[in-house]
C-alpha cells in the first residue's frame, strides 16, 4: 500500500474506532433510559439487564455506523485541509478523488458489514429482545399496570385511570373484565376506587374495590337464544375483594421464545416470501369481497332472470309507476336497508383493507431498508470527505456540528417518508429511497466543488450578486419616485 493511502487510512480508522465506541456507549445509555420502566422495581439480576443490552446493541449499529463514518470522514479530510496537506498533495498531482481511494475501499467493506448486520444479526436480536421484553412484563404484574389502558393481570383484564400513594397501590376509576371458561366477556366490574394488598395466600394479591357495581350477563336458555336481548344482573357494593392468582406470572421463564414471526425478525428471503404471501391473500380477499357485494346487491339475480331478454331502461319513475303507495314505501325501505348494509360493510372492509395494506407496506419498507442502510454507510463517506476538504476544519467543533445536522436531517427525513409510505400515500420504494437520492445529489455537488477548489456554497459570489441587485433596485425605485414627484 502506498504511503499516502496508508497515512490517510490510519487517520480515518483511528477517528472511526474512537467515535464508534463513544457513540455506541451513548446510545446504549439512552436505551437504558428508554426502557428503565420495564426493569425498575422488579428485582432483576444485573445479568438480565446486561443480556437485554447485548440483544439490543446490534439494532443500534445501523444507526451508529453511518453517523460514525460521516463524522470520521469530515474530521479526517478537514484536518488534512486545515494543515495544508491537501495543498501539498495537489501540488504533487494528487487529486481529491485519488486521496479518497483507500478509505473508499474500507467504506465498501463497512457497507457489506452493515448489510450483514441488518439482514442477519438485527432480526435475531429483535427476536431475542422482543421475547425477553414480553417475559419481563410478566414479572410482578402489579407494577405493570399502566394508567389509561387495559392490562392483563391473572384471569382479569384491568384498566385504571390513575395510580397514586406508596408503591402506586391506590387506584381510581377501575374497570375489570373477568375471563370466563367459554372465553366470553360476560362479567364486568366497575368501581370508583381500589387498593392493591398482599394476599393471605402465596403467589397472589388482593384487589379491594370500593363504591362500584358488578355486571354479569346471564346465559340464556336454549329456547331463548334467538332473542336479541339477554338478561343480566347488576350488584352494587360498598367493598368488594378480589383474590388474583399470580402463579403463572411468578413462574416466568425469561428464555421462553413464543413470538417468532414479526416482520422485524425476518431477513430478505423471508421478507420476500412474506410479501408475496400477504399480497396473494390480500388480492384474494378483495376478489372475494367484490363477488360477495355483487351477490348482495341482487344484480346477479336480475342478470340471470333477463339474461336472454333485451329490455330498454325507461327510468325509475316509469318502473315505479305500476306500484301502489304502500308497495312503493316497502320498496324504498328495502332499498334503504340494502344500501345502509352495503355502506356499513364497505366502511368496515375499508378499515380491514387499510390494516392489511399497512402490514404489507411495513414488510416492504423493512425489506428495502436493509439495502438502504448498507448504501448509507458509503454515501456518508462520499459526503463527509469532500465536505471536510471544503470547510478546512478538523477537531470537534464545526465538523461535529455539520455531521450531526446532516445525519439528523437524513434520519428525520427518512423517518418521515417511511411513515408516509406506511399508509400507502407513497410507494414503499419511494419512501425509503427519496432521502438517499437527495444525499447522492448533494455528495456529487460537494465532490465537484471540492475538486474545483471552490468555497463550500459560494456565499461570496451570492452576496456580491445580491448587493448588485439591491443597488439596481434602489436606483430604479429612486428614478420612479422622481418621475411621480414631477408629475
LINVENSUL-V65481 format. One record per backbone hydrogen bond with DSSP energy under -1.0 kcal/mol. CO is the residue of the C=O (numbers start at 1). NH is the residue of the N-H. If there is no record, write none. Layout:
# LINVENSUL-V65481
{{CO & NH} {CO & NH}}
This chain:
# LINVENSUL-V65481
{{2 & 6} {3 & 7} {4 & 8} {5 & 9} {6 & 10} {7 & 11} {8 & 12} {9 & 13} {10 & 14} {11 & 15} {12 & 16} {13 & 17} {14 & 18} {15 & 19} {16 & 20} {17 & 21} {18 & 22} {19 & 23} {20 & 24} {21 & 25} {22 & 26} {23 & 27} {24 & 28} {25 & 29} {26 & 30} {27 & 31} {28 & 32} {29 & 33} {30 & 34} {31 & 35} {35 & 38} {36 & 39} {36 & 40} {39 & 42} {45 & 48} {45 & 49} {46 & 50} {47 & 51} {48 & 52} {49 & 53} {50 & 54} {51 & 55} {52 & 56} {53 & 57} {56 & 59} {57 & 60} {60 & 63} {60 & 64} {61 & 65} {64 & 68} {65 & 69} {66 & 70} {67 & 71} {68 & 72} {69 & 73} {70 & 74} {71 & 75} {72 & 76} {73 & 77} {74 & 78} {75 & 79} {76 & 80} {77 & 81} {78 & 82} {79 & 83} {80 & 85} {80 & 86} {81 & 84} {84 & 88} {85 & 89} {86 & 90} {87 & 91} {88 & 92} {89 & 94} {90 & 93} {95 & 99} {96 & 100} {98 & 101} {100 & 104} {101 & 105} {102 & 106} {103 & 107} {104 & 108} {105 & 109} {106 & 110} {107 & 111} {108 & 112} {109 & 113} {110 & 114} {111 & 115} {112 & 116} {113 & 117} {114 & 118} {115 & 119} {116 & 120} {116 & 121} {117 & 122} {120 & 124} {121 & 125} {122 & 126} {123 & 127} {124 & 128} {125 & 129} {126 & 130} {127 & 131} {128 & 132} {129 & 133} {130 & 134} {131 & 135} {132 & 136} {133 & 137} {135 & 138} {136 & 139} {140 & 143} {151 & 158} {153 & 156} {155 & 179} {156 & 153} {157 & 177} {158 & 151} {159 & 175} {160 & 148} {162 & 172} {164 & 170} {165 & 168} {166 & 169} {169 & 196} {170 & 164} {171 & 194} {172 & 161} {174 & 191} {175 & 159} {176 & 189} {177 & 157} {180 & 183} {184 & 186} {186 & 217} {187 & 178} {188 & 215} {189 & 176} {190 & 213} {191 & 174} {192 & 173} {193 & 210} {194 & 171} {195 & 208} {197 & 206} {203 & 246} {205 & 244} {206 & 197} {207 & 242} {208 & 195} {209 & 240} {210 & 192} {210 & 193} {211 & 192} {212 & 237} {213 & 190} {214 & 235} {215 & 188} {216 & 233} {221 & 224} {224 & 227} {231 & 218} {233 & 216} {235 & 214} {237 & 212} {238 & 211} {240 & 209} {242 & 207} {244 & 205} {246 & 250} {247 & 251} {250 & 252} {253 & 256} {262 & 265} {263 & 266} {267 & 271} {268 & 272} {269 & 273} {270 & 274} {271 & 275} {272 & 276} {273 & 277} {274 & 278} {275 & 279} {276 & 280} {277 & 281} {278 & 282} {279 & 283} {280 & 284} {281 & 285} {282 & 286} {283 & 287} {284 & 288} {285 & 289} {286 & 290} {287 & 291} {288 & 292} {289 & 293} {290 & 294} {291 & 295} {292 & 296} {293 & 297} {295 & 298} {298 & 302} {299 & 303} {300 & 304} {301 & 305} {302 & 306} {315 & 319} {316 & 320} {317 & 321} {320 & 323} {324 & 328} {325 & 329} {326 & 330} {327 & 331} {328 & 332} {329 & 333} {330 & 334} {331 & 335} {332 & 336} {333 & 337} {334 & 338} {335 & 339} {336 & 340} {337 & 341} {338 & 342} {339 & 343} {340 & 344} {341 & 345} {342 & 346} {343 & 347} {344 & 348} {345 & 349} {346 & 350} {347 & 351} {348 & 352} {349 & 353} {350 & 354} {351 & 355} {352 & 356} {353 & 357} {354 & 358} {355 & 359} {356 & 360} {357 & 361} {358 & 362} {359 & 363} {360 & 364} {361 & 365} {362 & 366} {363 & 367} {364 & 368} {365 & 369} {368 & 372} {369 & 373} {370 & 374} {371 & 375} {372 & 376} {373 & 377} {375 & 379} {376 & 380} {377 & 381} {378 & 382} {379 & 383} {380 & 384} {381 & 385} {383 & 387} {384 & 388} {385 & 389} {386 & 390} {387 & 391} {388 & 392} {397 & 401} {398 & 402} {399 & 403} {400 & 404} {401 & 405} {402 & 406} {403 & 407} {404 & 408} {405 & 409} {406 & 410} {407 & 411} {408 & 412} {409 & 413} {410 & 414} {411 & 415} {412 & 416} {413 & 417} {414 & 418} {415 & 419} {416 & 420} {417 & 421} {418 & 422} {420 & 425} {421 & 424} {427 & 431} {428 & 432} {429 & 433} {430 & 434} {433 & 437} {434 & 438} {435 & 439} {436 & 440} {437 & 441} {438 & 442} {439 & 443} {440 & 444} {441 & 445} {442 & 446} {443 & 447} {444 & 448} {445 & 449} {446 & 450} {447 & 451} {448 & 452} {449 & 454} {450 & 453} {458 & 462} {459 & 463} {460 & 464} {461 & 465} {462 & 466} {463 & 467} {464 & 468} {465 & 469} {466 & 470} {467 & 471} {468 & 472} {469 & 473} {470 & 474} {471 & 475} {472 & 476} {473 & 477} {474 & 478} {475 & 479} {476 & 480} {477 & 481} {478 & 482} {479 & 483} {480 & 484} {481 & 485} {482 & 486} {483 & 487}}
